[in-house]
Amino acid sequence: MRRTEGAGRAGRGATAPIRRSRRLVGGLRTRLVVTFVVVALISAVTATALAYRDARTAVLQRTQDAAVNDVRSRVTAVAADLDLPPDQRSLARFAAKVSDGLGARIVVARYQDLVAVSDALADTEGRITAGLRAAVRAGDGARFQRVTWRGEPYLVVGMPVTYADGDHRFSGLEVFAITDLRAERDDTAALLDSVRAGILPVVMLAAVLALLAAGTVLRPVRKLGRATRGLAEGDLGSRVAVRGHDELADLARTFNETADALQASDARLREQEAKARRFVADVSHELRTPLAAMTMVATVLEEDADQLPPDAARAARTVGAETARLSRLVEDLMEISRFDANAVRPNASETDLADTVRASLGLRGWTDRVELHLDEGVRAVVDRRRIDVIVANLVGNALRHGAPPVTVTLGTTVLADGEWVTVEVADHGPGLPPEARERVFDRFYKADAARTRRADDTGGRGSGLGTAIALENARLHGGTIDVAAGARGGAVFTLRLPLRRTGEETA
């Protein structure tokens, strides 16, 4: 009956590192740092974009205003000496004079079909657009336009020349000045680079500040978490120091008040539980002496029952049976009291478990009522008397409340944490409903409150303490008892004990 079930437990145990990694990845500290960094990065990028836009606008606006004013002033001054209509030579001289006064900007003068350029080698057709020419020809003031020519930025200012008779009549002369904007472009680019270079220090500073802020916030949270874990593990004296008057201080104060109330409640419950245990132990102890006398009287009456009238004989036998049951109940109460007081110590030795099961059934005359499937040679360090109590309780319950055949199976199971002994007791009766399976090991719990008591009950059956004592004896060995529904009906009780041999650590 060997089977390997280690993979299931190993798979369940592997979830702990996953939970820790998720906590590290999505922890509060990480979220705070990421939030600070993202906010700082967005703020820095936004500030950089706004600064670049404003600086570029200011530089271009200043350049445009200066260029328009310079062109207007220079054209007005030079146009006063120009005779209209000009010829090609006079128009060229006009363009050159205007260009000299504008810092050697390229100047284009147009009069009807005549065109003069201050720099004869300059290509102006690609920089003076038709739209700007139309705007100058239609307007009465200076016009400007920023253009990109061969990948380089330029500012083109155009204006018409009017007669000086006060009517501002268009003379037909148009003047265009081309200004190079590469210097302004380089200045704004340098500004953008400097601001962009400052983003990384800002983000680093934000990360440092986030770590400091997270440490300030999370330090009391971690302390509160440790105190909570300690409280959950049973350390009712776990407290946290209250510092300050903020929300975290209020939380710590509330935790301490809750822990105080829980500790006081636990102390009251422990005191009441101790009194109840002491009361049960004292009552059980005090009942032993009168029960001993009653048992002797009941034994005498049962021995002479055949010589008594029928009614008296039946009463004598009933008194004997009930006295025996009361004696077993008192012994069970004494046993439970010893478990509650942690006064039970196993008398363990290496034992052949198959022989122990057979001896337990033979002692009670159940051998012919139970089917045995026992692996021979299974030896473990156990308290033989307590294993006998467990087997007697489980098999007795199966015989009493189940239906034949009742089977007892002994084997071993290999799990991730070692090798275990299993003893399964199965019957084919009506079984236990789910709510009864959950409470079957509770003290004084009876799945069938109306069941008939029999005089041959053994091991405390009928008192509601048998399964509770069996479970305590299993735990004393480091094991447990489970109950489940059988595959073909009935209930299956499974005792599991660690398979320890001589020389190994005992329970």
C-alpha positions as CSV (number, residue, x, y, z in Angstrom):
1,M,0.0,0.0,0.0
2,R,2.9,2.3,-0.7
3,R,2.3,5.5,-2.7
4,T,4.2,8.7,-3.3
5,E,2.4,12.0,-2.6
6,G,5.4,14.3,-2.2
7,A,4.8,16.3,-5.4
8,G,1.5,17.8,-4.2
9,R,3.0,19.2,-1.0
10,A,6.2,20.4,-2.8
11,G,4.0,22.2,-5.3
12,R,2.1,23.9,-2.4
13,G,5.3,24.9,-0.7
14,A,6.7,26.5,-3.8
15,T,4.0,29.2,-3.6
16,A,5.8,31.0,-0.7
17,P,8.7,32.4,-2.9
18,I,6.2,33.5,-5.5
19,R,4.3,35.4,-2.8
20,R,7.5,37.0,-1.6
21,S,8.6,38.0,-5.1
22,R,5.2,39.5,-5.8
23,R,5.4,41.4,-2.5
24,L,8.9,42.7,-3.5
25,V,7.7,43.7,-7.0
26,G,4.4,45.3,-6.0
27,G,5.4,46.4,-2.5
28,L,4.5,49.8,-1.0
29,R,8.1,51.0,-1.1
30,T,8.4,50.2,-4.8
31,R,5.1,51.9,-5.6
32,L,6.1,55.0,-3.7
33,V,9.5,55.2,-5.5
34,V,7.9,54.6,-8.9
35,T,5.3,57.2,-8.2
36,F,7.8,59.8,-7.1
37,V,10.0,59.1,-10.1
38,V,7.2,59.2,-12.6
39,V,5.8,62.5,-11.1
40,A,9.3,64.0,-11.2
41,L,9.9,62.8,-14.7
42,I,6.6,64.1,-16.0
43,S,7.2,67.4,-14.2
44,A,10.8,67.7,-15.6
45,V,9.7,66.9,-19.1
46,T,6.7,69.3,-18.9
47,A,9.0,72.0,-17.5
48,T,11.5,71.4,-20.2
49,A,9.0,71.6,-23.0
50,L,7.5,74.8,-21.6
51,A,10.9,76.3,-21.1
52,Y,12.0,75.4,-24.6
53,R,8.8,76.7,-26.1
54,D,8.9,80.0,-24.2
55,A,12.6,80.5,-24.8
56,R,12.3,79.7,-28.5
57,T,9.3,82.1,-28.9
58,A,11.1,84.8,-27.0
59,V,14.3,84.5,-29.1
60,L,12.4,84.4,-32.4
61,Q,10.1,87.2,-31.4
62,R,13.1,89.4,-30.4
63,T,14.8,88.6,-33.7
64,Q,11.7,89.2,-35.7
65,D,11.0,92.6,-34.1
66,A,14.6,93.7,-34.5
67,A,14.7,92.6,-38.1
68,V,11.4,94.3,-39.0
69,N,12.4,97.6,-37.3
70,D,15.8,97.5,-38.9
71,V,14.5,96.9,-42.4
72,R,11.8,99.5,-42.0
73,S,14.2,102.2,-40.8
74,R,16.9,101.4,-43.3
75,V,14.5,101.2,-46.3
76,T,12.9,104.5,-45.3
77,A,16.3,106.2,-45.1
78,V,17.8,104.8,-48.3
79,A,14.6,105.1,-50.4
80,A,14.6,108.9,-50.0
81,D,17.5,109.2,-52.4
82,L,16.1,106.8,-55.0
83,D,14.6,108.2,-58.1
84,L,11.6,106.4,-59.5
85,P,11.3,104.7,-61.7
86,P,14.8,103.2,-61.2
87,D,17.0,101.5,-63.7
88,Q,18.8,98.2,-63.1
89,R,22.0,100.0,-61.9
90,S,20.2,102.4,-59.5
91,L,18.1,99.5,-58.2
92,A,21.3,97.4,-57.5
93,R,22.9,100.4,-55.7
94,F,19.7,100.7,-53.6
95,A,19.8,97.0,-52.6
96,A,23.5,97.2,-51.7
97,K,23.0,100.3,-49.5
98,V,20.1,98.7,-47.7
99,S,22.1,95.5,-47.1
100,D,25.2,97.4,-45.8
101,G,23.0,99.1,-43.2
102,L,21.4,95.8,-42.1
103,G,24.6,94.0,-41.2
104,A,25.2,92.5,-44.6
105,R,21.8,90.8,-44.8
106,I,20.8,89.7,-48.2
107,V,18.5,92.3,-49.7
108,V,16.3,91.8,-52.8
109,A,14.8,94.9,-54.4
110,R,12.0,94.5,-57.0
111,Y,10.5,97.1,-59.2
112,Q,8.0,95.7,-61.7
113,D,10.2,93.5,-63.9
114,L,13.5,94.6,-62.5
115,V,15.2,92.6,-59.7
116,A,18.4,93.5,-57.8
117,V,20.1,91.3,-55.2
118,S,22.8,92.7,-52.8
119,D,24.7,89.4,-53.1
120,A,24.7,88.4,-56.8
121,L,25.7,84.8,-55.9
122,A,22.8,84.2,-53.4
123,D,19.8,82.1,-54.4
124,T,16.8,84.0,-53.2
125,E,14.0,82.3,-55.2
126,G,13.8,79.4,-52.7
127,R,13.7,81.7,-49.7
128,I,11.2,84.4,-50.8
129,T,7.9,82.6,-51.3
130,A,5.1,83.7,-53.6
131,G,2.8,84.0,-50.6
132,L,5.1,86.6,-49.0
133,R,5.4,88.6,-52.2
134,A,1.7,88.6,-52.6
135,A,1.3,89.8,-49.0
136,V,3.8,92.6,-49.5
137,R,2.2,93.7,-52.7
138,A,-1.2,93.8,-51.1
139,G,-0.3,95.4,-47.9
140,D,0.9,98.7,-46.6
141,G,3.4,97.6,-44.0
142,A,6.2,95.2,-43.3
143,R,5.5,91.5,-43.5
144,F,7.7,88.6,-42.4
145,Q,7.9,84.8,-42.8
146,R,10.1,82.1,-41.3
147,V,11.2,79.6,-44.0
148,T,13.4,76.6,-44.1
149,W,15.7,76.4,-47.1
150,R,18.1,73.5,-47.6
151,G,17.5,72.4,-44.0
152,E,18.4,75.8,-42.5
153,P,16.1,78.3,-40.9
154,Y,15.7,81.9,-42.3
155,L,13.6,84.9,-41.6
156,V,12.4,86.9,-44.6
157,V,11.1,90.5,-44.0
158,G,9.3,92.2,-46.9
159,M,7.8,95.7,-47.2
160,P,6.6,97.9,-49.9
161,V,8.1,101.4,-50.5
162,T,5.4,104.1,-50.5
163,Y,5.6,107.8,-51.7
164,A,6.3,110.4,-49.1
165,D,3.3,112.6,-49.9
166,G,1.3,111.4,-46.9
167,D,-1.1,109.3,-48.9
168,H,1.0,106.1,-48.5
169,R,0.6,105.3,-52.1
170,F,2.5,102.2,-53.3
171,S,5.5,103.2,-55.5
172,G,5.8,99.7,-57.0
173,L,9.2,99.1,-55.2
174,E,9.4,96.0,-53.0
175,V,12.2,95.3,-50.6
176,F,13.0,91.8,-49.0
177,A,15.6,91.2,-46.4
178,I,16.8,87.7,-45.6
179,T,18.1,87.0,-42.1
180,D,19.9,83.8,-41.1
181,L,18.3,82.2,-38.0
182,R,20.9,79.5,-37.4
183,A,22.4,81.3,-34.5
184,E,19.0,81.5,-32.8
185,R,18.4,77.9,-33.5
186,D,21.7,76.9,-32.0
187,D,21.0,79.0,-28.9
188,T,17.6,77.4,-28.3
189,A,19.0,73.9,-29.0
190,A,21.8,74.5,-26.4
191,L,19.1,75.6,-23.9
192,L,17.1,72.4,-24.6
193,D,20.2,70.3,-24.2
194,S,21.1,71.9,-20.8
195,V,17.5,71.5,-19.5
196,R,17.4,67.9,-20.8
197,A,20.7,67.1,-19.1
198,G,19.2,68.3,-15.8
199,I,16.3,65.8,-16.0
200,L,18.5,62.8,-14.9
201,P,19.7,64.6,-11.6
202,V,16.1,65.6,-11.0
203,V,14.9,62.0,-11.4
204,M,17.7,60.7,-9.2
205,L,16.9,63.3,-6.5
206,A,13.3,62.3,-6.7
207,A,14.2,58.7,-6.2
208,V,16.3,59.5,-3.2
209,L,13.6,61.6,-1.7
210,A,11.1,58.8,-2.4
211,L,13.3,56.3,-0.6
212,L,13.6,58.6,2.4
213,A,9.9,59.3,2.4
214,A,9.1,55.6,2.0
215,G,11.4,54.8,4.8
216,T,9.8,57.3,7.0
217,V,6.3,56.0,6.2
218,L,7.1,52.3,6.0
219,R,9.3,52.0,9.2
220,P,6.2,52.3,11.5
221,V,4.2,50.1,9.1
222,R,6.9,47.4,9.2
223,K,7.0,47.6,13.0
224,L,3.2,47.3,13.1
225,G,3.4,44.3,10.7
226,R,5.9,42.6,13.0
227,A,3.8,43.2,16.0
228,T,0.7,41.9,14.2
229,R,2.5,38.8,13.1
230,G,3.6,38.3,16.7
231,L,0.1,38.7,17.9
232,A,-1.1,36.2,15.3
233,E,1.5,33.7,16.5
234,G,0.3,34.0,20.1
235,D,2.5,36.7,21.5
236,L,-0.3,38.7,23.2
237,G,2.3,41.0,24.7
238,S,3.3,42.3,21.3
239,R,3.0,46.1,21.2
240,V,4.3,49.0,19.0
241,A,5.7,52.3,20.1
242,V,3.5,55.3,19.5
243,R,5.3,58.4,18.2
244,G,3.8,61.6,17.0
245,H,0.2,62.5,16.4
246,D,-0.4,61.5,12.7
247,E,-2.5,58.8,11.2
248,L,0.2,56.2,11.7
249,A,0.4,57.1,15.4
250,D,-3.4,56.7,15.7
251,L,-3.2,53.3,13.9
252,A,-0.4,52.2,16.4
253,R,-2.5,53.4,19.3
254,T,-5.6,51.5,18.1
255,F,-3.5,48.4,17.6
256,N,-2.1,48.6,21.2
257,E,-5.7,49.1,22.5
258,T,-6.9,46.1,20.5
259,A,-4.0,44.0,21.7
260,D,-4.7,45.0,25.4
261,A,-8.3,44.0,25.0
262,L,-7.4,40.7,23.4
263,Q,-4.8,40.0,26.1
264,A,-7.3,40.7,28.8
265,S,-10.0,38.6,27.1
266,D,-7.5,35.8,26.6
267,A,-6.5,36.0,30.3
268,R,-10.1,35.7,31.3
269,L,-10.8,32.8,29.0
270,R,-7.6,31.0,30.2
271,E,-8.7,31.5,33.8
272,Q,-12.2,30.2,33.1
273,E,-10.8,27.3,31.1
274,A,-8.3,26.4,33.9
275,K,-11.2,26.5,36.4
276,A,-13.3,24.3,34.1
277,R,-10.5,21.8,33.7
278,R,-9.7,21.8,37.4
279,F,-13.4,21.3,38.1
280,V,-13.7,18.3,35.8
281,A,-10.5,16.8,37.2
282,D,-11.6,17.3,40.8
283,V,-15.1,15.9,40.1
284,S,-13.7,12.9,38.3
285,H,-11.2,12.3,41.1
286,E,-13.9,12.6,43.8
287,L,-16.2,10.2,41.9
288,R,-13.6,7.5,41.8
289,T,-14.1,6.4,45.4
290,P,-17.9,6.2,45.5
291,L,-17.8,4.6,42.0
292,A,-15.4,1.9,43.3
293,A,-17.9,1.1,46.0
294,M,-20.8,1.1,43.6
295,T,-18.9,-1.1,41.2
296,M,-18.3,-3.7,44.0
297,V,-22.0,-3.6,45.0
298,A,-23.1,-3.9,41.3
299,T,-20.7,-6.8,40.8
300,V,-22.2,-8.7,43.8
301,L,-25.8,-7.9,42.6
302,E,-24.9,-9.2,39.0
303,E,-23.4,-12.4,40.4
304,D,-26.6,-13.0,42.4
305,A,-29.0,-11.8,39.7
306,D,-30.0,-15.4,38.7
307,Q,-31.3,-15.9,42.2
308,L,-33.4,-12.8,42.3
309,P,-36.9,-12.3,40.9
310,P,-37.0,-11.3,37.2
311,D,-37.6,-7.6,37.8
312,A,-34.9,-7.4,40.5
313,A,-32.5,-9.3,38.3
314,R,-33.1,-7.0,35.3
315,A,-32.6,-3.9,37.6
316,A,-29.4,-5.4,39.0
317,R,-28.0,-6.0,35.6
318,T,-29.0,-2.5,34.5
319,V,-27.3,-1.0,37.5
320,G,-24.1,-2.9,36.8
321,A,-24.0,-1.8,33.1
322,E,-24.6,1.8,33.9
323,T,-22.1,1.7,36.8
324,A,-19.5,0.3,34.4
325,R,-20.4,3.0,31.8
326,L,-20.1,5.7,34.4
327,S,-16.7,4.3,35.5
328,R,-15.5,4.5,31.9
329,L,-16.8,8.0,31.6
330,V,-14.9,9.1,34.7
331,E,-11.8,7.5,33.4
332,D,-12.2,9.3,30.0
333,L,-12.7,12.6,31.8
334,M,-9.5,12.0,33.8
335,E,-7.7,11.1,30.6
336,I,-8.9,14.3,28.9
337,S,-7.9,16.3,31.9
338,R,-4.4,14.9,31.7
339,F,-4.2,15.9,28.0
340,D,-5.4,19.4,28.8
341,A,-2.8,19.8,31.6
342,N,0.0,18.5,29.2
343,A,0.7,15.8,31.8
344,V,0.6,12.9,29.3
345,R,4.0,11.4,28.3
346,P,4.1,8.5,25.9
347,N,5.9,5.3,26.9
348,A,7.3,4.6,23.4
349,S,9.1,1.6,22.1
350,E,9.6,0.0,18.8
351,T,6.4,-2.1,18.2
352,D,5.1,-4.3,15.5
353,L,2.0,-2.5,14.4
354,A,0.3,-5.5,12.8
355,D,0.6,-7.5,16.0
356,T,-0.7,-4.5,18.0
357,V,-3.8,-4.2,15.8
358,R,-4.5,-7.9,16.0
359,A,-4.0,-7.9,19.8
360,S,-6.4,-5.0,20.2
361,L,-9.2,-6.7,18.2
362,G,-8.6,-10.1,19.9
363,L,-8.7,-8.6,23.4
364,R,-12.3,-7.3,22.6
365,G,-13.4,-10.4,20.7
366,W,-13.8,-8.5,17.4
367,T,-11.4,-10.6,15.3
368,D,-14.2,-12.6,13.6
369,R,-16.2,-9.3,12.9
370,V,-13.5,-7.4,11.2
371,E,-11.6,-8.0,7.9
372,L,-7.9,-7.3,8.2
373,H,-5.5,-6.2,5.5
374,L,-2.3,-5.7,7.3
375,D,1.2,-5.2,5.9
376,E,3.5,-7.4,7.9
377,G,6.7,-6.2,9.4
378,V,5.7,-2.5,9.8
379,R,7.5,-1.5,13.0
380,A,7.6,2.0,14.5
381,V,8.4,3.7,17.8
382,V,5.0,4.2,19.5
383,D,3.2,3.8,22.8
384,R,1.5,0.4,22.3
385,R,-1.2,1.1,24.9
386,R,-2.3,4.3,23.3
387,I,-2.3,2.8,19.8
388,D,-4.6,0.1,21.3
389,V,-6.9,2.9,22.6
390,I,-7.0,4.5,19.1
391,V,-7.8,1.2,17.3
392,A,-10.4,0.2,19.9
393,N,-12.2,3.5,19.5
394,L,-12.2,3.6,15.7
395,V,-13.1,-0.1,15.2
396,G,-15.7,0.1,18.0
397,N,-17.4,3.1,16.4
398,A,-17.4,1.3,13.0
399,L,-19.0,-1.9,14.5
400,R,-21.5,0.1,16.5
401,H,-22.7,2.7,14.0
402,G,-21.7,1.2,10.6
403,A,-22.6,-1.9,8.7
404,P,-20.5,-4.9,7.8
405,P,-18.1,-5.6,6.4
406,V,-15.8,-3.5,8.7
407,T,-12.2,-3.5,7.3
408,V,-8.9,-2.5,8.9
409,T,-6.0,-1.7,6.6
410,L,-2.4,-1.1,7.7
411,G,0.2,0.2,5.4
412,T,2.8,2.9,4.8
413,T,2.8,6.1,2.7
414,V,5.7,8.1,1.4
415,L,5.2,11.9,1.5
416,A,7.5,14.9,1.0
417,D,8.2,15.1,4.7
418,G,9.0,11.4,5.3
419,E,7.4,8.0,5.6
420,W,4.1,7.6,7.4
421,V,2.1,4.7,8.8
422,T,-1.6,4.6,7.9
423,V,-4.4,2.6,9.6
424,E,-7.7,2.9,7.8
425,V,-10.9,1.7,9.5
426,A,-13.8,1.6,7.0
427,D,-17.4,0.4,7.3
428,H,-20.3,0.2,4.8
429,G,-23.0,1.8,6.9
430,P,-25.0,5.0,6.2
431,G,-21.8,7.1,6.8
432,L,-21.6,10.6,8.3
433,P,-23.1,13.7,6.8
434,P,-20.6,16.6,6.1
435,E,-21.6,18.6,9.2
436,A,-21.0,15.5,11.4
437,R,-17.6,14.8,9.8
438,E,-16.5,18.3,10.7
439,R,-17.5,17.8,14.4
440,V,-16.9,14.1,14.9
441,F,-13.8,14.7,17.0
442,D,-15.4,17.3,19.2
443,R,-15.8,16.4,22.8
444,F,-19.3,15.0,23.8
445,Y,-20.4,15.2,20.2
446,K,-22.8,12.5,19.1
447,A,-23.9,12.2,15.5
448,D,-26.9,10.1,16.6
449,A,-28.2,11.4,19.9
450,A,-30.8,8.7,20.1
451,R,-28.5,5.7,19.5
452,T,-28.9,2.8,21.9
453,R,-26.3,2.1,24.5
454,R,-25.0,-1.4,24.8
455,A,-23.4,-3.1,27.7
456,D,-20.4,-4.3,25.7
457,D,-19.2,-0.8,24.8
458,T,-15.4,-0.6,25.2
459,G,-13.0,2.3,25.2
460,G,-15.5,4.9,26.4
461,R,-17.9,4.6,23.5
462,G,-21.3,6.2,24.2
463,S,-19.8,9.0,26.2
464,G,-18.9,11.2,23.2
465,L,-15.2,11.3,24.2
466,G,-13.8,8.3,22.4
467,T,-12.9,10.0,19.1
468,A,-11.6,13.0,21.0
469,I,-9.3,10.8,23.1
470,A,-8.2,8.9,20.0
471,L,-7.2,12.2,18.2
472,E,-5.3,13.4,21.3
473,N,-3.4,10.1,21.4
474,A,-2.6,10.4,17.6
475,R,-1.3,14.0,18.1
476,L,0.8,12.8,21.0
477,H,2.7,10.6,18.5
478,G,2.9,13.5,16.0
479,G,0.1,12.2,13.8
480,T,-3.5,12.9,13.1
481,I,-6.9,11.2,12.3
482,D,-9.0,12.1,9.3
483,V,-12.5,11.1,8.4
484,A,-14.0,10.9,4.9
485,A,-16.9,9.3,3.1
486,G,-16.2,5.8,1.7
487,A,-16.2,5.1,-2.0
488,R,-19.0,2.6,-1.5
489,G,-20.7,4.2,1.4
490,G,-19.9,4.3,5.0
491,A,-17.2,6.3,6.8
492,V,-13.4,5.9,6.6
493,F,-11.3,6.9,9.6
494,T,-7.6,7.1,8.7
495,L,-4.9,7.2,11.4
496,R,-1.6,8.7,10.2
497,L,1.6,8.4,12.3
498,P,5.2,9.2,11.4
499,L,7.2,6.1,10.8
500,R,9.9,6.5,13.4
501,R,12.2,3.6,14.3
502,T,14.6,3.1,17.2
503,G,17.3,5.8,17.3
504,E,15.1,8.4,15.5
505,E,13.5,11.5,17.2
506,T,10.3,10.5,18.9
507,A,7.1,12.5,19.3
